């Protein structure tokens, strides 16, 4: 199973993640480095992102939504709690912690 695609041109070529358990830690590493092209390389072209409950974002809106989170300039920590894979289909259940300064909100998501 491969996650991601390479980018060319003005963007840094992102490495491909082949281990399902490494997907979310790779995403967090790229997020913390403000590497939007690297983050986008981890998504399939038809991916859906939920920046908040009930608000799905797809297509070109995905990059805009991720950039809004990057612009918060707060670190993300990910703990992979569960993974399951059958063929080319994979499911992960990460725990995500976002922390920041006095003006930042703290949100923890758990599966």
GIJOLIN-V108426 format. One record per pair of residues at least 12 apart in sequence whose C-alpha atoms are under 10 Angstrom apart, sorted by the first residue. I is the first residue (numbers start at 1). GAP is how many residues later the second one is. If there is no record, write none. Layout:
[[I GAP] [I GAP]]
This chain:
[[1 16] [1 17] [1 18] [1 19] [1 84] [1 85] [1 86] [1 87] [1 88] [1 89] [2 14] [2 15] [2 16] [2 17] [2 18] [2 21] [2 40] [2 86] [3 12] [3 13] [3 14] [3 15] [3 16] [3 17] [3 19] [3 20] [3 38] [3 39] [3 40] [3 41] [3 85] [4 12] [4 13] [4 14] [4 19] [4 34] [4 35] [4 36] [4 37] [4 38] [4 39] [4 40] [4 41] [5 12] [5 33] [5 35] [5 36] [5 37] [5 38] [5 39] [5 40] [6 31] [6 32] [6 34] [6 35] [6 36] [7 30] [7 31] [7 33] [7 34] [8 29] [10 27] [11 24] [11 25] [11 26] [11 27] [12 23] [12 24] [12 25] [12 26] [13 24] [13 25] [13 28] [14 16] [14 21] [14 23] [14 24] [14 25] [14 26] [14 27] [14 28] [15 23] [15 26] [15 27] [16 22] [16 25] [16 26] [17 24] [17 25] [20 60] [20 63] [20 64] [20 65] [20 69] [20 70] [20 71] [20 72] [21 58] [21 59] [21 60] [21 61] [21 62] [21 63] [21 69] [21 70] [21 71] [21 72] [21 73] [22 58] [22 70] [23 19] [23 57] [23 69] [23 71] [24 18] [24 53] [24 54] [24 55] [24 56] [24 68] [24 69] [24 70] [24 71] [24 72] [25 51] [25 52] [25 53] [25 54] [25 55] [25 69] [25 71] [26 12] [26 13] [26 16] [26 52] [27 12] [27 13] [27 14] [27 15] [27 16] [27 49] [27 50] [27 51] [28 47] [28 48] [28 49] [28 50] [28 51] [28 68] [29 46] [29 47] [29 48] [29 49] [30 12] [30 40] [30 46] [31 35] [31 36] [31 38] [31 39] [31 42] [31 43] [31 44] [31 45] [31 46] [32 38] [32 41] [32 42] [32 43] [32 44] [32 45] [33 37] [33 40] [33 42] [34 32] [34 33] [34 35] [34 36] [34 37] [34 39] [34 41] [35 32] [35 35] [36 27] [36 28] [36 30] [36 31] [36 34] [37 26] [39 24] [39 27] [39 28] [40 22] [40 23] [40 26] [43 19] [44 15] [45 13] [45 14] [45 15] [45 17] [46 12] [46 13] [46 16] [47 12] [47 15] [48 13] [48 14] [49 12] [49 13] [49 14] [49 16] [49 17] [50 12] [50 15] [50 16] [51 14] [51 15] [51 17] [51 18] [72 28] [72 31] [72 32] [72 33] [73 26] [73 27] [73 28] [73 31] [74 24] [74 25] [74 26] [74 27] [74 30] [74 31] [74 32] [75 22] [75 23] [75 24] [75 25] [76 20] [76 21] [76 22] [76 23] [76 24] [76 31] [76 32] [77 17] [77 18] [77 19] [77 20] [77 21] [77 22] [77 31] [78 16] [78 17] [78 18] [78 19] [78 20] [78 30] [78 31] [79 14] [79 15] [79 16] [79 17] [79 18] [79 31] [80 12] [80 13] [80 14] [80 15] [80 16] [80 30] [80 31] [81 12] [81 13] [81 14] [81 29] [81 30] [82 12] [82 13] [82 29] [92 19] [93 16] [93 17] [93 18] [94 15] [94 16] [94 17] [95 13] [95 14] [95 15] [95 16] [96 12] [96 13] [96 14] [96 15] [97 12] [97 13]]
